[in-house]
Amino acid sequence: MDGLMDDRAVARRVLEHIDKGTTDLGDEVWREPVEHYRSPQRLADELERVMRRYPVPFCPSTALPETGSYIAREAAGTPLVVLRDEQGQVRAFRNACRHRGMQVATGSGCARAFSCRYHGWVYRLDGRLSHLPGEDGFPGLDKDTHGLVPVQAVERGGIVFVTQDAGPAGHEPPDLPDLMPTGWTIFNVVEREMEANWKLVMEGFLEGYHIRATHKDTFYPYGFDNLNVIERFGRNSRVTYPFRRIRKLAEVPDAERRVDGLLTYVYQLFPNAIVAALSRHSKLVVLEPLSSSRTKLITWTLGDPAVAEAVIRDSAFVDQTGGAEDRDVVQAIQRALGSGANDVFTFGKFESAIVHFHRTLGAALAH
């Protein structure tokens, strides 16, 4: 279906599936060529035509809490610096000095201006070049045309989206619920690299068909195997993973049902980000391709500081148990890609969120 249901509608759908022993089904079986996970040219196209031309999640809004807050990192292979300016707006720039191309910011922090550590050219928070040593050595240089090169940045649902290159009309960030409330705290930021194509990593978030086989002693005792609600909204999707204790809502009048603590919503934000939203905390995971067989995962964990102990405990459980199992599986798939066993991967009707992901990615590449 297209569009997102409210919590009560999701609860009704889940309870119906529990009662009938069913799950949401897609309309088709999808076959994705294995070469799409191995080809350096395919990855180059994904970076150039999609990740640099569409609005892509960069960081939580909360990661830029005050004037001068910034994050500098590579996105789709491009060094960027994203910051909050003196008017409280988010701005993004290509992280390269207009003199000799040195990056003007590294890591994250808070600054009143950015000074290139190669020759000392200084840029304001609005990107304007404000000072260069020995200005008389550059006769005729127009400082107004030598500011940092901007790229588009907007905020939606507590997330900063960045669009590096102009694309066709209609490339707008999605309308989102408040996935990362401003009152929440960033508990940690974790970067890890995986020996796997970024699409393999993405697929692991988007179906519950593997829960019992992969997570028998971790997630499965608390959840269901192959019982999911799948929703699409534009290029994006949401997969609902209910917990077993959601059964108690069957005894609650529909108007009084609340799903807090009874399920996890996993949002796939096109093309390369995931938000896993629980009642106490959310995780934003951005998948940055490093090569056709290597991916960097940047994960922000945000939560309500009033329940900090629970956030830390629940987040650690997800990462160190089921999350570790998923990472092992995905990297094992990557190692087997060259075995010659498969020319295509077949995704069934239980895996319709993955089908939507591949169909949408393919359409964007062809656009």
Secondary structure by P-SEA (a helix, b strand, c coil): ccccccaaaaaaaaaaaaaacccccccbbbbbbccccccaaaaaaaaacccccccccccccccccccccccccccccbbbbbbbccccbbbbcccccccccccccccccccccccccccbbbbccccccccccccccccccccccccccccbbbbcccbbbbbccccccccccccccccccccccccbbbbbbbcccaaaaaaaacccccccccccccccccccccbbbbbbccccbbbbbbccccccccccccccccccccbbbbbbcccbbbbbccccbbbbbbbbbccccbbbbbbbbbccccaaaaaaaaaaaaaacaaaaaaaaaaaaaaacccccccbbbbcccaaaaaaaaaaaaaaaac
